[in-house]
Each structure stands twice: as structure tokens, then as C-alpha cells.
Amino acid sequence: MDLRVLKFEQYMIRQAFKQGMIGDFIKYRYVITPHILKLNKSLEKPVNNHDLSIHVLTCHNDLLMCLWSLASMYQAFTQIGKLYIHDDGSLTNKDKKIFNKFFPGGKIIPIELVRNKFLYKLDKYPEIKKFYIKHVDEYVFLKKLIDAHIVSDKKFQINLDCDLIWFKEPQKIQGELNSDKPQSLMMYGESGGCYVYFEEGERLEHDLSKYNAGIEFYARENFSLSRLNEYLAKLDITKKESVYFIEQAGHAYCLDNLEKLDEKRYMLKGRVDGEVIMKHYPGPRRHQLYVEGLKVISQNILK
């Protein structure tokens, strides 16, 4: 375990202790979480919507969390598309075998495959292609912004973070699959805004800065490569915020017909109740994924 991972584990333990959750945290983080590896069954469902692709960007350190997140997704979704697991470059051969065991219908996408087989799709947008080639190894979230769109030709795409836990069927998202004029959907509610900065002192407008990248649903026709070209051309990458939020802000900037998912049902903060469909557990609240999220879903997945 490297030092950064160890420090984050210590951070989660401290947070769980402060919030009176330490007993449940130890149980679900260190006992229940790895138990998923002992299962001898697939965790996926058969594809029943061939117009849909589902994408998740993950890494070696998030392997177990990603397994649980995807398992909960398959339990909640009734419209199942092709799964693409995008490797940030750190997945080991053992990691890939584990993903293939539990999600045999999925496809693992290494960066080399994108470079060698799919990058030609950006030939009409040379500035995007140039930016991608120059920065993709350095800016990991650039993979989530661009790779899903060029790897899949499906009519609809869902990009997911791997720190989500699903509790109920996402009827709002799945309803858009049958719409003549589908909306693009993202989570919303970043309290202070997550800004990127542009040249000449501009920054992302406040409303767009409050969208969250935990879920990004869109019809292919609603992803504007022209807007993406404009966005990357003026992005001030000397600002660390512009690098860290490059993908989240990029989707908010580039998606046409963008609407907010209900903050009380697709949740960033707050207690999970019977109305919550999904909760996102980013770093500061990651300990809650185990003491809250897994506490609700683990029994059904492990049975």
C-alpha cells in the first residue's frame, strides 16, 4: 500500500470515529468489502438496450469500490447497455481478470487502445486531438471527458464515477431513452461551485460550476464537439482547478439540453432514505460509502 493510499485510509478512519461510525466502518470496509471477491457468479445483467453504453473510469486502488458500485448499478437498472471499463493506466492483469470474472460482457479500455483504434474520430477537430495527445497521460480526467464519446457509437451514453451506490431504479434517466428530444442529465449541487478558469481572466459561469460528474447521461447528438473545441482552446491549464475539474466542467459546458437531476434523489450530501435513488460518495465523504451505502446493499449482492 503506497503512502497516499495509507493516508486516505487513516483519514476515513478518523472521520468514521468522529461521526460515531467506527464500528460499522471497520466491519463494512475491512470485512464485508473484500468478501465480494469470494463470489462465484457474474454481477452483471444481459444487455437489453443496444442503443446504450455505460462507461466508468477506474484505477487499481478503486477496484473493490468499483465492483460494489457496478454491482449496485446492475441491481437498480432495468435498461442495460454495453459496459465499458476505462483503465486510467494503473489496472494490473489481476485487476482485469477480476473485472472480466464479474462483468464478462464488459470491455476494458486501455489508453493504448484509444490511441491506436479510436483517435482518428477526432480528425475533424485537430485542436481537440492535439490537446488530447499532449495531455492525456497527465490529466487523467481527460479520459472520461473524451474517451467514452469516441469509443462508443451508441445513441445514448452514461458516464459514471466509481464511488456511487445505487439503491433504486433511476426512472428519470431511463425515461430519457424513449424520448424524442432527450435531455442531457448531470448531478447538481456542488455548494461553492467547482470552477475552471479560462484565458483572459474568465471562469466557468456559476450555474455550470455546480454540476457534478458523478452521473452524466446524454444522447450522442447532444455532445457538442464544437463546444468542446472552444472549451479546450481557451482553458487556462496553468490553474490547478482547471486541470482537476476539466472533465466535470467540460461536460457541463459541452452538453446541449442539459438539465439537473433531482438533488434529493441523486444525492451528494444527506442521509439516505426511501426516496434516494443513488448517492455519490467522493473523497471527503468516502467513509460513508461503507457505513451507509454498503450497509444497505451488501446483503442482496452477497447472497
N, C-alpha and C positions, 0 to 999 in steps of 0.2 A: 504494500500500500504506500503510495507516494505521500509526501508531506502535505500537499494541498488537500488530498482526499482525507487524510487523517485529521487535519484541522477542521474540515467541514463536518466530519463525524462528531468531533468534540463540540462544535457549535450546536448541532442538533441535540446532543445530549443535554447541554446547558439550557437550551430553550425548552426542552421537554421537562426538565427539572423545575425551571422557573414557573411553568404553567401547570405543575402538578400532574404531569402525564408520564413521569419517568418509568413507572411500572409497565404501562401499556406500550410505551416506546420500545423498551428492551424486548418485550415479548414479540411485538409485530415486526420490528426492524431486524432483529438478530435470530429469531426462531421461525416465525411464520414466513417472512420474506423469502429466504432461500429454499423453503420447502417446495416452492413451485417447480424447482429443478428436478424433483423426485417424481413428478407426474409422468405417466406413460401414455399420454393422449395428446392429440392436437388441441390447440386452444382457439383455432380459427373456425369460421363457418364457410361453406361454399359460396363462391361469388354468384350473386343473383342479379346484379346490376352491372352490365358490361359497358355502361356509359360513365362509370365512376371509377376513379383511382384514389387511393388513400395513401398518404405519404407521412413518414416520420423520420426525422433526422436524429441519430443517436450516436453514442460513443461507448467505449469499453466500460467506463466507470458507471454508466447508467443502465447496464444490461438488465439487471434484475428489476429495476423500476420500470423499464420499458416493457418487459414481459408482462408485468402486472397491468400496466396501463393498456396495452393492446388486448389483453385478456378481458379486461372490463369493457373495452370498446366492443368487442365481438359479442359480449353478453347483452349489451344495450342496443346495438344497431340491428335493424331488420333489413336495411338496404346495404348489401355488402359489395364493395368494389374490390378491384385488384390492389393488393398491398405492396407498397414499395418501401423498403427499409434502407434509408440513405446513411451510408457509413461516413462518419466525419474523418476517417483515416486511422482511427485507433482500434477498430474491432479486430480481434485476433481470429485465427482459424477456428479456435474452440468456440468463441462467441458466435461465429457464423453458423457453426454446426448446431448450436443451441437454438438460434432463431429458425433454422431450417427444420429442426425437430418439431417445434411447437407451431410454426406457421409455414407448413410445406408449400402452400400455394403462393407465398410471398416471394418477392425478388429483392435480393440485396444489391444495392447500387454503390459500388466503389467509385471514387473520383476518377480513376483511370478509365472506367467505362464511359463516364460522361464526356471526358476529353476525347476519347477515341471514336465514339459512336454517335454522340448526340450534339456536339458543339456546333456542327455545321448548320443547325437550325437557327443560329444567331447570325448567319452570314449577311442577312439583310439589315442587321443592326450592328455594324462593326464597332461602334463605341461601347456597346454592352459587352460584346465578345472580348474586346481589348481589355476592358476593366476586369472582366471575369478571369481571364488568363493571368493577368498581372497580380490579382489579389486573392484568388480563391483559397490558396493554401494558407494565407494569413488571416482572412476574415471568414471564420467557419460558418457564420450565419448566411453568407452569400450563397452557400449551397442550398439552403432552404428557400431563399428568395427565387433562385433561377432554376435549379436542377429539376424540381418537380415539374415545372412547366415544360421543359424541353424533353424530359424522359418519357412523359406520358402524353398521348394524343387524345385521351378520353375527353368527353364533352364536359364532365364535371370533375373537380378535384377538391380533396380535403387535405390540408396540411395540418398536422397535429404535433404538439410538443409531447415529449415522452414522460412528463410529470403531471399528467391528467388522470383522474379517476372518474369513470362513468358509472352512474347509478340508475339512470332511466333512459328510455328511448328518446333520442333527440328529434322530436317530431317536426320542429321548426326547420331544422337543416334538411331532413329527409323530404319534407314537403316541397322544398325548392327544386327537387329533382324532377318534379312533374309540372313545374311552372313554365308558361310560355315566355315569361320575362323574368328569369330567375334573379334574385338578389344575391349579391356577394355578402358574406356574413363573417364578422370577426367578434371576438370578445371585446368588452369595453369596461373601462373603469379604473385605469391607471390614475391614481388620485392626483399626483402632482404633474402628470404628463411625462412622456418619455420622448424627449426631443432629439432630433438630429439637426445639424447645422449646415447651412449652405454658404457658398461663397458670397462675398459682399455683405456678410452680417445677418443674412436671413436665417430663420429657423422654421421648422415644420409648424404649421398652424396648430393652435391649441387643441381643437377638436380631434384632429387626426392623431395628435400625440397621445391621446387617451385610449386608442385602440390597443388591444393586446393580442399577441401572436399565438396564444395557446391553441386557438382554432382559427383556421382560415378556409372558408368554403367559397368556391366561385365556379361559375361557368367559364369555360375557356375563352369565350367571346368577351368576357368582362375583364380579362387581364390585358392591360394596355402596354404593349412593348414600347410604344412611342412615349408614353408617360415614364416608363422605366428608363428609357434612354435619357430623357430630360432630367430625371431624378439623379441618376448616377453622374451625369455630366456636371451638375452643379453642387454635388455633395462635397462638403469640406471634411475630408478624411484626416485632417490634422487634429480634429476634435475626437476624443475618445468616445463620446456619446454617439457620434455619427457612425463609428465602427460597430459599437455594441448593439445599437438599435437599427442597424442598416436594413435588416430583413423585416422587422416588425413595422417600422415606419415606411419601408418600401412598399409593402403590400397595401397599407392604408392609403398611400399616395397613388398607387397604380391601379387599384381595383375600381372599376366602374360599378355604379348602382350599389354602393356599399351601405350596409345597414348594421346596426348594433344588435348583438344577441342580448337577450334579457339578462341583466346583471345579477338578478336574484335566482336565476335558474342555471345560468352558465357562470359560475361564481369564481371570483378571485379571492374574496375575503368573506368571512362569516361562517356561521355554524350550518352544517349540512342538516337539512330536514327533508320531509317527504316530497317537497316541491323541487328540490335541487336535482338537475339532470347531470351535471358534471361540475367538478371543481378542479381548478388549476392550483398546483402546489409548487410555486417557484422557490428558489433558494431560501429566502428568509422564513418561509413557512413550510419547508420541506418535511420537517418532523411531523407535521400534521397529516401528511400523506399516509404515514404508518399508523398513527394512533386514531385517526378518523377514517380515512379512505379505506385502508385495508381491513380495518375492523368491521366495516360494513360489507365488503365484497368478498373477503377471503374464503369464507365458508363455502359459498356457491362455486367458486373457481377450483377449490381444492378437493371437492367431493368426487 
